[in-house]
Amino acid sequence: MPRSFTVSSDLAIHADALWQHAVTPLDINAEFRPLLSMSFPDGVDDITAGWQPGCHRFRSWIKLGAVLPVDYDDIALAEVEPGSHFCEVSSLASQSVWEHRREIKTLPGGARLTDSVSFSSRLPRLEPVYALVFRWVFQWRHRNLRRMYGNRFATAAKGAS
């Protein structure tokens, strides 16, 4: 049975700029630092560029501390709406199904970034452990996003005084 979770952040950054961040390998890795990193092929500066529904884009190695490979992601995009969302439906070495939907919505004074993840483990007995680890990693990513771009509400409150 698939596991799923959602993590959202309201950020003090314009939605268009946030979209550019969300699809740029350098910025994606900034969200993971210093915990993890993902590899990307040379020349890829937008993970959605040239996408075709369901076609394998590339294999990305997930590394602990940017050094030790701990998993890989055979990235395939099922859906892309530039400026709005993308949906990756892939498989990982550890997961038979990995679905990651990243959505951006314009808000007054910023944007909301929502990551929704659903997965099925190749080792079902480990799904509870994976659920904890994956949720924690995405919470880490969102903590880093708030550090990089600020919390929309905190920025609005500062401007109100």
C-alpha positions in Angstrom: 0.0 0.0 0.0 1.5 3.4 -1.0 2.6 5.9 1.6 2.2 9.6 1.1 2.7 13.0 2.7 2.7 16.7 1.8 4.9 19.6 2.9 4.2 23.3 2.1 5.9 26.6 2.7 4.7 30.1 2.1 7.7 32.0 0.9 8.6 35.6 0.4 9.5 35.2 -3.3 7.6 35.8 -6.5 6.1 32.6 -8.0 8.0 33.0 -11.3 11.4 33.2 -9.5 10.4 30.3 -7.3 9.6 28.2 -10.4 13.1 28.9 -11.8 14.5 27.7 -8.4 12.3 24.6 -8.4 13.6 23.3 -11.7 17.3 24.3 -11.5 19.7 21.6 -10.4 22.0 24.0 -8.5 19.0 25.3 -6.5 17.5 21.8 -5.9 20.8 20.8 -4.4 20.8 24.0 -2.2 17.6 22.7 -0.7 19.3 19.4 0.3 22.5 20.9 1.7 24.5 19.8 3.6 22.5 16.6 4.1 22.2 15.2 0.6 22.8 16.0 -3.1 21.5 14.8 -6.4 23.6 14.3 -9.5 22.4 15.8 -12.9 23.8 15.3 -16.3 26.2 18.0 -17.6 24.3 20.8 -19.4 21.0 20.2 -17.6 20.0 23.6 -16.1 16.2 23.0 -16.1 15.0 19.5 -15.2 11.7 20.1 -17.2 13.3 21.3 -20.4 12.4 19.1 -23.4 10.3 16.7 -21.3 7.9 14.2 -22.8 5.2 12.5 -20.7 6.5 9.3 -19.1 9.9 9.3 -20.9 12.9 8.6 -18.8 15.0 11.8 -18.5 18.1 10.6 -16.7 19.3 8.8 -13.6 20.1 10.9 -10.7 22.3 9.6 -7.9 21.3 10.6 -4.4 24.3 11.1 -2.2 24.7 11.4 1.5 26.8 14.5 2.2 27.4 15.0 -1.6 29.8 12.0 -1.4 28.3 8.6 -0.6 25.7 7.2 -3.1 22.7 6.0 -1.1 20.0 5.6 -3.8 19.2 6.6 -7.3 16.2 8.1 -9.0 15.3 7.2 -12.6 13.6 10.5 -13.3 10.6 10.7 -15.6 8.1 13.5 -15.7 4.4 12.7 -16.2 3.2 16.3 -16.2 4.7 19.8 -16.5 2.9 23.1 -16.4 5.7 25.8 -16.5 5.3 28.3 -13.6 2.7 26.1 -11.9 3.7 22.5 -11.2 5.5 19.3 -12.3 4.8 15.7 -11.5 7.7 13.2 -11.5 6.6 9.6 -11.6 9.8 7.5 -11.3 11.4 4.6 -9.6 14.2 4.6 -7.2 16.6 1.8 -6.3 14.7 1.6 -3.0 11.2 2.4 -4.2 9.2 0.6 -7.0 7.0 3.7 -7.3 8.0 7.3 -6.5 5.7 10.2 -7.3 6.7 13.7 -6.5 4.4 16.6 -7.3 5.9 20.1 -6.9 3.3 22.9 -7.1 3.7 26.6 -6.9 0.8 29.0 -6.2 0.9 32.8 -6.3 0.0 34.4 -3.0 -0.1 38.1 -2.0 3.5 39.0 -1.2 5.0 35.7 -2.2 4.2 32.1 -3.3 3.4 28.7 -1.8 5.5 25.7 -2.7 3.9 22.4 -2.0 5.7 19.0 -2.3 3.4 16.0 -2.4 5.1 12.6 -2.3 3.7 9.1 -2.7 5.9 5.9 -2.8 5.8 2.2 -2.6 8.9 0.4 -1.3 10.6 -2.5 -2.9 10.9 -3.8 0.7 7.4 -3.3 2.2 8.5 -4.0 5.8 10.8 -0.9 5.5 8.0 1.5 4.4 7.4 3.0 7.9 11.2 3.8 8.1 11.2 5.2 4.6 8.1 7.3 5.4 9.9 8.9 8.4 13.1 9.5 6.5 11.5 10.9 3.4 9.1 13.2 5.3 12.1 14.4 7.4 14.2 15.1 4.2 11.3 17.1 2.7 10.9 19.1 5.9 14.6 19.8 5.8 14.3 21.0 2.2 11.4 23.3 3.2 13.4 24.6 6.2 16.2 25.5 3.8 13.7 27.1 1.4 12.4 29.3 4.2 16.0 30.3 5.1 16.8 31.1 1.5 13.6 33.1 0.7 12.0 34.0 4.0 8.6 33.2 5.3 5.9 35.2 3.6 4.1 35.9 6.8 7.2 37.0 8.7 8.1 39.4 5.9 4.5 40.8 5.8 4.6 41.3 9.5 8.0 43.1 9.3 6.5 45.4 6.6 3.4 46.1 8.7 5.2 47.9 11.6 
